[in-house]
């Protein structure tokens, strides 16, 4: 037969009416101010997206020096993808 002391020990740790804090099932909260992006982060996203769109548009209008070049397209697409990547990390 089992000892009665071990049964009472289990009742305090497991059960329907045990608080989550006492059983250790609660994740510690982070401070509220830690999860925000810096002030300049949003402007960087807007600038990269606008720059990428502007470079691609000016490339196809043949306004940029060196006439139409695929390298301008690459620069514009990299700026756009960089802006979209940063936008996914924005908090």
N, C-alpha and C positions, 0 to 999 in steps of 0.2 A: 504494500500500500504506500502511496506517496505521502510525503510529509505535508502537513497542512500549511506550513510556512511558505512553501513554494507556490501554493495555489493563491494565497492572498497577495503575493508579490506580483503574479501575472495579472491579477485583476486590476491592479493600479495602473499597469502599463498598457493594457489592451482592453478594448471594449467600446461600447456605443457611447458612453457618457464621459469618455476621457477627452480632455481638451487637446487640441492639436499642438499647442505650445509645449505641453508637458511630455508628449510623445515624440517631439522633435520633427514633426512633419511640416513645419512652416519655413518657407524660404525667407531669409532676411531681406527687408526692403532696402532699396537703394535710396540715397538722398534725391530729392526731387530735382535739384538744380544740375545734377550730373549728366542727365540724358539729353540735354539740348545742344544743338549745333552752334558754333560761333556765329556772331552777327554777320560776318563777311561771307559765310558759306553760301547763303542763298543768292547773294549777288554774284558769286563766282559761277554758280549754276546758270543763272540768267545770262551772264557774259559769254560763257562757253557756247551755250545754245545759239545765242544771237550771232556770235562770231562765226560759228560753223555754217549757219544758214546764209550769212552775208558772203562768205568766201565762195560757197557753192554757187550762189546766185550770180555774183560778179564774174565767176569763171565762165559760166554759160552765156553771159552777156558780152564776153570778150573784153572786159574793161581792165582786167589785171594785166600787168606787164608780162610779156612772153606769150601772148595770145592764150588760147585754150590749152590747158595742160592737165594731165591726169594727176599731177602732184598737188595741184590746188584742190582737186576733189578729195584726195587722200587727207590733206590737212583739214579740210572742212568736215569730213566724216569722223576723223579722230576727235576733233573738237566736239562734235555732236555726241559721239559715244561717251566721251569724257563727261559731258554735261549730264547725260542720262545716268551714267554710273554714279555720279555724285548725288543726283536726285534720289536714287534708291537708298542712299545712306543718310539722307536728311532727316533730322528729328525735330 
